[in-house]
Amino acid sequence: LANFGSRNGPFEIEPGALAAEVAPALQAMGQEIRETDMTSGLNIIVLDQGIFGGTDPRREGEAAGD
């Protein structure tokens, strides 16, 4: 999924399908849009009858589990 958000400035969104879909509507509401490559660095570990891991493919590294 696309990464997006605002840090008290322009609405930042990764280029792609979501940006093409929502950018015109946001601009019509007066939002300044900046399409930019973003890296989330999100990783997750789930403990549920085992250990399962996942990592955002836009960043280096990997998650490992059972």
Secondary structure, 3 states (H helix, E strand, C coil): CCCEEECCCCEEECCCHHHHHHHHHHHHCCCCEEECCCCCCCEEEEECCCEEEEECCCCCCCCCCC
